[in-house]
Amino acid sequence: MAKKAASEKQEAKQDAFDALKGPKQRSIIIDMMVFCGGIGSLVWVLREMAAS
């Protein structure tokens, strides 16, 4: 019985600690790929507009 109460208390502590953590940080690799894709799309659109 005491072990069950202790494990519940430990689980409650862990839940409280997890709630204090911020959101998971996004990968800089993914962010850079999205950024490069956006810049590439912008360049392509401007190039197509200038051609006509």
PDB file of N, CA, C and O in Angstrom:
ATOM      1  N   MET A   1       0.829  -1.196   0.000  1.00  0.00           N
ATOM      2  CA  MET A   1       0.000   0.000   0.000  1.00  0.00           C
ATOM      3  C   MET A   1       0.871   1.256   0.000  1.00  0.00           C
ATOM      4  O   MET A   1       0.602   2.219  -0.719  1.00  0.00           O
ATOM      5  N   ALA A   2       1.923   1.223   0.825  1.00  0.00           N
ATOM      6  CA  ALA A   2       2.795   2.399   0.909  1.00  0.00           C
ATOM      7  C   ALA A   2       3.542   2.615  -0.401  1.00  0.00           C
ATOM      8  O   ALA A   2       3.783   3.751  -0.808  1.00  0.00           O
ATOM      9  N   LYS A   3       3.909   1.505  -1.063  1.00  0.00           N
ATOM     10  CA  LYS A   3       4.614   1.635  -2.343  1.00  0.00           C
ATOM     11  C   LYS A   3       3.704   2.245  -3.399  1.00  0.00           C
ATOM     12  O   LYS A   3       4.138   3.057  -4.216  1.00  0.00           O
ATOM     13  N   LYS A   4       2.421   1.838  -3.371  1.00  0.00           N
ATOM     14  CA  LYS A   4       1.467   2.380  -4.345  1.00  0.00           C
ATOM     15  C   LYS A   4       1.281   3.877  -4.140  1.00  0.00           C
ATOM     16  O   LYS A   4       1.242   4.638  -5.107  1.00  0.00           O
ATOM     17  N   ALA A   5       1.166   4.300  -2.887  1.00  0.00           N
ATOM     18  CA  ALA A   5       1.001   5.726  -2.584  1.00  0.00           C
ATOM     19  C   ALA A   5       2.254   6.504  -2.982  1.00  0.00           C
ATOM     20  O   ALA A   5       2.166   7.624  -3.485  1.00  0.00           O
ATOM     21  N   ALA A   6       3.430   5.896  -2.750  1.00  0.00           N
ATOM     22  CA  ALA A   6       4.676   6.556  -3.110  1.00  0.00           C
ATOM     23  C   ALA A   6       4.807   6.688  -4.625  1.00  0.00           C
ATOM     24  O   ALA A   6       5.266   7.718  -5.119  1.00  0.00           O
ATOM     25  N   SER A   7       4.408   5.653  -5.364  1.00  0.00           N
ATOM     26  CA  SER A   7       4.504   5.727  -6.819  1.00  0.00           C
ATOM     27  C   SER A   7       3.511   6.746  -7.381  1.00  0.00           C
ATOM     28  O   SER A   7       3.813   7.432  -8.357  1.00  0.00           O
ATOM     29  N   GLU A   8       2.334   6.847  -6.771  1.00  0.00           N
ATOM     30  CA  GLU A   8       1.366   7.856  -7.206  1.00  0.00           C
ATOM     31  C   GLU A   8       1.895   9.263  -6.942  1.00  0.00           C
ATOM     32  O   GLU A   8       1.722  10.170  -7.756  1.00  0.00           O
ATOM     33  N   LYS A   9       2.546   9.425  -5.784  1.00  0.00           N
ATOM     34  CA  LYS A   9       3.123  10.721  -5.451  1.00  0.00           C
ATOM     35  C   LYS A   9       4.249  11.070  -6.434  1.00  0.00           C
ATOM     36  O   LYS A   9       4.362  12.211  -6.881  1.00  0.00           O
ATOM     37  N   GLN A  10       5.075  10.076  -6.761  1.00  0.00           N
ATOM     38  CA  GLN A  10       6.162  10.298  -7.713  1.00  0.00           C
ATOM     39  C   GLN A  10       5.600  10.643  -9.088  1.00  0.00           C
ATOM     40  O   GLN A  10       6.130  11.511  -9.781  1.00  0.00           O
ATOM     41  N   GLU A  11       4.527   9.962  -9.477  1.00  0.00           N
ATOM     42  CA  GLU A  11       3.910  10.234 -10.777  1.00  0.00           C
ATOM     43  C   GLU A  11       3.325  11.644 -10.810  1.00  0.00           C
ATOM     44  O   GLU A  11       3.418  12.331 -11.827  1.00  0.00           O
ATOM     45  N   ALA A  12       2.730  12.071  -9.718  1.00  0.00           N
ATOM     46  CA  ALA A  12       2.184  13.426  -9.646  1.00  0.00           C
ATOM     47  C   ALA A  12       3.297  14.463  -9.745  1.00  0.00           C
ATOM     48  O   ALA A  12       3.139  15.498 -10.392  1.00  0.00           O
ATOM     49  N   LYS A  13       4.431  14.174  -9.094  1.00  0.00           N
ATOM     50  CA  LYS A  13       5.577  15.088  -9.194  1.00  0.00           C
ATOM     51  C   LYS A  13       6.073  15.172 -10.625  1.00  0.00           C
ATOM     52  O   LYS A  13       6.384  16.256 -11.119  1.00  0.00           O
ATOM     53  N   GLN A  14       6.146  14.023 -11.293  1.00  0.00           N
ATOM     54  CA  GLN A  14       6.624  13.998 -12.674  1.00  0.00           C
ATOM     55  C   GLN A  14       5.672  14.758 -13.590  1.00  0.00           C
ATOM     56  O   GLN A  14       6.117  15.484 -14.479  1.00  0.00           O
ATOM     57  N   ASP A  15       4.368  14.598 -13.382  1.00  0.00           N
ATOM     58  CA  ASP A  15       3.386  15.320 -14.190  1.00  0.00           C
ATOM     59  C   ASP A  15       3.513  16.827 -13.989  1.00  0.00           C
ATOM     60  O   ASP A  15       3.417  17.598 -14.945  1.00  0.00           O
ATOM     61  N   ALA A  16       3.729  17.242 -12.742  1.00  0.00           N
ATOM     62  CA  ALA A  16       3.892  18.673 -12.458  1.00  0.00           C
ATOM     63  C   ALA A  16       5.162  19.203 -13.111  1.00  0.00           C
ATOM     64  O   ALA A  16       5.170  20.313 -13.644  1.00  0.00           O
ATOM     65  N   PHE A  17       6.231  18.417 -13.071  1.00  0.00           N
ATOM     66  CA  PHE A  17       7.487  18.840 -13.682  1.00  0.00           C
ATOM     67  C   PHE A  17       7.344  18.938 -15.199  1.00  0.00           C
ATOM     68  O   PHE A  17       7.853  19.875 -15.815  1.00  0.00           O
ATOM     69  N   ASP A  18       6.652  17.972 -15.798  1.00  0.00           N
ATOM     70  CA  ASP A  18       6.442  18.000 -17.247  1.00  0.00           C
ATOM     71  C   ASP A  18       5.602  19.203 -17.661  1.00  0.00           C
ATOM     72  O   ASP A  18       5.804  19.757 -18.741  1.00  0.00           O
ATOM     73  N   ALA A  19       4.666  19.611 -16.814  1.00  0.00           N
ATOM     74  CA  ALA A  19       3.823  20.768 -17.133  1.00  0.00           C
ATOM     75  C   ALA A  19       4.641  22.057 -17.133  1.00  0.00           C
ATOM     76  O   ALA A  19       4.295  23.007 -17.835  1.00  0.00           O
ATOM     77  N   LEU A  20       5.710  22.099 -16.360  1.00  0.00           N
ATOM     78  CA  LEU A  20       6.535  23.305 -16.309  1.00  0.00           C
ATOM     79  C   LEU A  20       7.447  23.443 -17.521  1.00  0.00           C
ATOM     80  O   LEU A  20       7.887  24.545 -17.847  1.00  0.00           O
ATOM     81  N   LYS A  21       7.729  22.334 -18.183  1.00  0.00           N
ATOM     82  CA  LYS A  21       8.602  22.390 -19.355  1.00  0.00           C
ATOM     83  C   LYS A  21       7.898  23.126 -20.479  1.00  0.00           C
ATOM     84  O   LYS A  21       6.680  23.030 -20.627  1.00  0.00           O
ATOM     85  N   GLY A  22       8.666  23.860 -21.269  1.00  0.00           N
ATOM     86  CA  GLY A  22       8.097  24.552 -22.408  1.00  0.00           C
ATOM     87  C   GLY A  22       7.842  23.572 -23.536  1.00  0.00           C
ATOM     88  O   GLY A  22       8.157  22.388 -23.422  1.00  0.00           O
ATOM     89  N   PRO A  23       7.277  24.062 -24.614  1.00  0.00           N
ATOM     90  CA  PRO A  23       7.048  23.187 -25.754  1.00  0.00           C
ATOM     91  C   PRO A  23       8.379  22.722 -26.342  1.00  0.00           C
ATOM     92  O   PRO A  23       9.400  23.397 -26.211  1.00  0.00           O
ATOM     93  N   LYS A  24       8.351  21.582 -26.978  1.00  0.00           N
ATOM     94  CA  LYS A  24       9.569  21.025 -27.553  1.00  0.00           C
ATOM     95  C   LYS A  24      10.081  21.951 -28.656  1.00  0.00           C
ATOM     96  O   LYS A  24       9.318  22.418 -29.502  1.00  0.00           O
ATOM     97  N   GLN A  25      11.376  22.202 -28.626  1.00  0.00           N
ATOM     98  CA  GLN A  25      11.963  23.114 -29.605  1.00  0.00           C
ATOM     99  C   GLN A  25      12.009  22.445 -30.977  1.00  0.00           C
ATOM    100  O   GLN A  25      12.333  21.263 -31.094  1.00  0.00           O
ATOM    101  N   ARG A  26      11.685  23.212 -32.004  1.00  0.00           N
ATOM    102  CA  ARG A  26      11.711  22.662 -33.346  1.00  0.00           C
ATOM    103  C   ARG A  26      13.150  22.520 -33.822  1.00  0.00           C
ATOM    104  O   ARG A  26      14.050  23.209 -33.340  1.00  0.00           O
ATOM    105  N   SER A  27      13.345  21.644 -34.745  1.00  0.00           N
ATOM    106  CA  SER A  27      14.679  21.408 -35.276  1.00  0.00           C
ATOM    107  C   SER A  27      15.103  22.568 -36.166  1.00  0.00           C
ATOM    108  O   SER A  27      14.329  23.022 -37.009  1.00  0.00           O
ATOM    109  N   ILE A  28      16.322  23.043 -35.982  1.00  0.00           N
ATOM    110  CA  ILE A  28      16.849  24.133 -36.815  1.00  0.00           C
ATOM    111  C   ILE A  28      17.010  23.670 -38.255  1.00  0.00           C
ATOM    112  O   ILE A  28      16.927  24.479 -39.179  1.00  0.00           O
ATOM    113  N   ILE A  29      17.238  22.376 -38.454  1.00  0.00           N
ATOM    114  CA  ILE A  29      17.383  21.840 -39.816  1.00  0.00           C
ATOM    115  C   ILE A  29      16.066  22.003 -40.580  1.00  0.00           C
ATOM    116  O   ILE A  29      16.051  22.456 -41.725  1.00  0.00           O
ATOM    117  N   ILE A  30      14.971  21.628 -39.934  1.00  0.00           N
ATOM    118  CA  ILE A  30      13.653  21.751 -40.581  1.00  0.00           C
ATOM    119  C   ILE A  30      13.352  23.216 -40.866  1.00  0.00           C
ATOM    120  O   ILE A  30      12.871  23.548 -41.950  1.00  0.00           O
ATOM    121  N   ASP A  31      13.630  24.096 -39.905  1.00  0.00           N
ATOM    122  CA  ASP A  31      13.380  25.520 -40.102  1.00  0.00           C
ATOM    123  C   ASP A  31      14.179  26.070 -41.279  1.00  0.00           C
ATOM    124  O   ASP A  31      13.656  26.855 -42.070  1.00  0.00           O
ATOM    125  N   MET A  32      15.429  25.669 -41.399  1.00  0.00           N
ATOM    126  CA  MET A  32      16.268  26.161 -42.499  1.00  0.00           C
ATOM    127  C   MET A  32      15.782  25.632 -43.846  1.00  0.00           C
ATOM    128  O   MET A  32      15.829  26.346 -44.848  1.00  0.00           O
ATOM    129  N   MET A  33      15.313  24.378 -43.872  1.00  0.00           N
ATOM    130  CA  MET A  33      14.789  23.826 -45.130  1.00  0.00           C
ATOM    131  C   MET A  33      13.540  24.582 -45.574  1.00  0.00           C
ATOM    132  O   MET A  33      13.378  24.877 -46.758  1.00  0.00           O
ATOM    133  N   VAL A  34      12.667  24.893 -44.635  1.00  0.00           N
ATOM    134  CA  VAL A  34      11.448  25.646 -44.951  1.00  0.00           C
ATOM    135  C   VAL A  34      11.811  27.056 -45.421  1.00  0.00           C
ATOM    136  O   VAL A  34      11.219  27.566 -46.372  1.00  0.00           O
ATOM    137  N   PHE A  35      12.776  27.678 -44.760  1.00  0.00           N
ATOM    138  CA  PHE A  35      13.216  29.017 -45.138  1.00  0.00           C
ATOM    139  C   PHE A  35      13.783  29.018 -46.555  1.00  0.00           C
ATOM    140  O   PHE A  35      13.435  29.876 -47.367  1.00  0.00           O
ATOM    141  N   CYS A  36      14.655  28.058 -46.848  1.00  0.00           N
ATOM    142  CA  CYS A  36      15.251  27.981 -48.190  1.00  0.00           C
ATOM    143  C   CYS A  36      14.186  27.715 -49.252  1.00  0.00           C
ATOM    144  O   CYS A  36      14.259  28.257 -50.355  1.00  0.00           O
ATOM    145  N   GLY A  37      13.212  26.893 -48.929  1.00  0.00           N
ATOM    146  CA  GLY A  37      12.125  26.635 -49.864  1.00  0.00           C
ATOM    147  C   GLY A  37      11.310  27.886 -50.140  1.00  0.00           C
ATOM    148  O   GLY A  37      10.901  28.131 -51.275  1.00  0.00           O
ATOM    149  N   GLY A  38      11.079  28.670 -49.110  1.00  0.00           N
ATOM    150  CA  GLY A  38      10.342  29.925 -49.284  1.00  0.00           C
ATOM    151  C   GLY A  38      11.108  30.918 -50.133  1.00  0.00           C
ATOM    152  O   GLY A  38      10.532  31.576 -51.000  1.00  0.00           O
ATOM    153  N   ILE A  39      12.405  31.030 -49.888  1.00  0.00           N
ATOM    154  CA  ILE A  39      13.231  31.944 -50.682  1.00  0.00           C
ATOM    155  C   ILE A  39      13.287  31.473 -52.137  1.00  0.00           C
ATOM    156  O   ILE A  39      13.200  32.282 -53.060  1.00  0.00           O
ATOM    157  N   GLY A  40      13.431  30.160 -52.335  1.00  0.00           N
ATOM    158  CA  GLY A  40      13.458  29.620 -53.695  1.00  0.00           C
ATOM    159  C   GLY A  40      12.158  29.881 -54.433  1.00  0.00           C
ATOM    160  O   GLY A  40      12.172  30.207 -55.620  1.00  0.00           O
ATOM    161  N   SER A  41      11.040  29.740 -53.745  1.00  0.00           N
ATOM    162  CA  SER A  41       9.737  30.012 -54.364  1.00  0.00           C
ATOM    163  C   SER A  41       9.603  31.481 -54.726  1.00  0.00           C
ATOM    164  O   SER A  41       9.090  31.819 -55.792  1.00  0.00           O
ATOM    165  N   LEU A  42      10.060  32.344 -53.846  1.00  0.00           N
ATOM    166  CA  LEU A  42       9.998  33.784 -54.114  1.00  0.00           C
ATOM    167  C   LEU A  42      10.840  34.151 -55.332  1.00  0.00           C
ATOM    168  O   LEU A  42      10.396  34.912 -56.192  1.00  0.00           O
ATOM    169  N   VAL A  43      12.043  33.614 -55.404  1.00  0.00           N
ATOM    170  CA  VAL A  43      12.921  33.884 -56.552  1.00  0.00           C
ATOM    171  C   VAL A  43      12.290  33.373 -57.829  1.00  0.00           C
ATOM    172  O   VAL A  43      12.344  34.050 -58.855  1.00  0.00           O
ATOM    173  N   TRP A  44      11.689  32.187 -57.788  1.00  0.00           N
ATOM    174  CA  TRP A  44      11.065  31.617 -58.985  1.00  0.00           C
ATOM    175  C   TRP A  44       9.905  32.500 -59.457  1.00  0.00           C
ATOM    176  O   TRP A  44       9.773  32.763 -60.652  1.00  0.00           O
ATOM    177  N   VAL A  45       9.071  32.953 -58.530  1.00  0.00           N
ATOM    178  CA  VAL A  45       7.930  33.804 -58.891  1.00  0.00           C
ATOM    179  C   VAL A  45       8.419  35.130 -59.475  1.00  0.00           C
ATOM    180  O   VAL A  45       7.900  35.592 -60.491  1.00  0.00           O
ATOM    181  N   LEU A  46       9.408  35.734 -58.839  1.00  0.00           N
ATOM    182  CA  LEU A  46       9.927  37.020 -59.365  1.00  0.00           C
ATOM    183  C   LEU A  46      10.571  36.845 -60.729  1.00  0.00           C
ATOM    184  O   LEU A  46      10.460  37.719 -61.590  1.00  0.00           O
ATOM    185  N   ARG A  47      11.245  35.719 -60.929  1.00  0.00           N
ATOM    186  CA  ARG A  47      11.874  35.462 -62.229  1.00  0.00           C
ATOM    187  C   ARG A  47      10.813  35.287 -63.303  1.00  0.00           C
ATOM    188  O   ARG A  47      10.962  35.789 -64.417  1.00  0.00           O
ATOM    189  N   GLU A  48       9.738  34.572 -62.970  1.00  0.00           N
ATOM    190  CA  GLU A  48       8.648  34.375 -63.934  1.00  0.00           C
ATOM    191  C   GLU A  48       7.935  35.687 -64.251  1.00  0.00           C
ATOM    192  O   GLU A  48       7.519  35.909 -65.388  1.00  0.00           O
ATOM    193  N   MET A  49       7.793  36.541 -63.268  1.00  0.00           N
ATOM    194  CA  MET A  49       7.137  37.837 -63.492  1.00  0.00           C
ATOM    195  C   MET A  49       8.013  38.730 -64.362  1.00  0.00           C
ATOM    196  O   MET A  49       7.501  39.458 -65.213  1.00  0.00           O
ATOM    197  N   ALA A  50       9.310  38.683 -64.163  1.00  0.00           N
ATOM    198  CA  ALA A  50      10.219  39.529 -64.937  1.00  0.00           C
ATOM    199  C   ALA A  50      10.325  39.053 -66.382  1.00  0.00           C
ATOM    200  O   ALA A  50      10.598  39.859 -67.271  1.00  0.00           O
ATOM    201  N   ALA A  51      10.118  37.770 -66.635  1.00  0.00           N
ATOM    202  CA  ALA A  51      10.248  37.234 -67.979  1.00  0.00           C
ATOM    203  C   ALA A  51       9.120  37.681 -68.887  1.00  0.00           C
ATOM    204  O   ALA A  51       9.302  37.751 -70.102  1.00  0.00           O
ATOM    205  N   SER A  52       7.975  37.981 -68.334  1.00  0.00           N
ATOM    206  CA  SER A  52       6.837  38.340 -69.188  1.00  0.00           C
ATOM    207  C   SER A  52       6.679  39.840 -69.352  1.00  0.00           C
ATOM    208  O   SER A  52       5.767  40.293 -70.043  1.00  0.00           O
TER     209      SER A  52
END
